């Protein structure tokens, strides 16, 4: 299996301060662009941690060949 790169970002903000979340653009070595959909998780620290774990597990379920 080839080596992979997982691209992600995290930032905690007060829930009432977020107005809009867009996608991130990646610039690939071959000159093309790729896009990363940003996800928003809200709740207490414990709720966010639980949702994040579920989200990461679900992400890898999308790619069973890995």
ZIFENUR-V191070 format. One record per residue. N is the residue number from 1. RES is the residue in three letters. PSI is psi as a letter, one per 20 degrees, with the letter a starting at -180 (999 if undefined). BURIAL is 1 if it has 9 or more other C-alpha atoms within 8 Angstrom, else 0. Layout:
BEGIN
N_RES_PSI_BURIAL ; N_RES_PSI_BURIAL
END
This chain:
BEGIN
1_UNK_q_0 ; 2_UNK_q_0 ; 3_UNK_q_0 ; 4_UNK_r_0 ; 5_UNK_p_0 ; 6_UNK_p_0 ; 7_UNK_p_0 ; 8_UNK_r_0 ; 9_UNK_q_0 ; 10_UNK_q_0 ; 11_UNK_p_0 ; 12_UNK_p_0 ; 13_UNK_q_0 ; 14_UNK_p_0 ; 15_UNK_h_0 ; 16_UNK_j_0 ; 17_UNK_i_0 ; 18_UNK_o_0 ; 19_UNK_h_0 ; 20_UNK_q_0 ; 21_UNK_p_0 ; 22_UNK_a_0 ; 23_UNK_q_0 ; 24_UNK_q_0 ; 25_UNK_p_0 ; 26_UNK_p_0 ; 27_UNK_o_0 ; 28_UNK_q_0 ; 29_UNK_h_0 ; 30_UNK_j_0 ; 31_UNK_i_0 ; 32_UNK_r_0 ; 33_UNK_q_0 ; 34_UNK_q_0 ; 35_UNK_q_0 ; 36_UNK_p_0 ; 37_UNK_p_0 ; 38_UNK_q_0 ; 39_UNK_q_0 ; 40_UNK_p_0 ; 41_UNK_p_0 ; 42_UNK_q_0 ; 43_UNK_a_0 ; 44_UNK_r_0 ; 45_UNK_g_0 ; 46_UNK_g_0 ; 47_UNK_g_1 ; 48_UNK_g_1 ; 49_UNK_g_0 ; 50_UNK_g_0 ; 51_UNK_h_1 ; 52_UNK_g_1 ; 53_UNK_g_0 ; 54_UNK_g_0 ; 55_UNK_g_0 ; 56_UNK_g_0 ; 57_UNK_g_0 ; 58_UNK_h_0 ; 59_UNK_g_0 ; 60_UNK_h_1 ; 61_UNK_h_0 ; 62_UNK_h_0 ; 63_UNK_m_0 ; 64_UNK_i_0 ; 65_UNK_i_0 ; 66_UNK_999_0
END
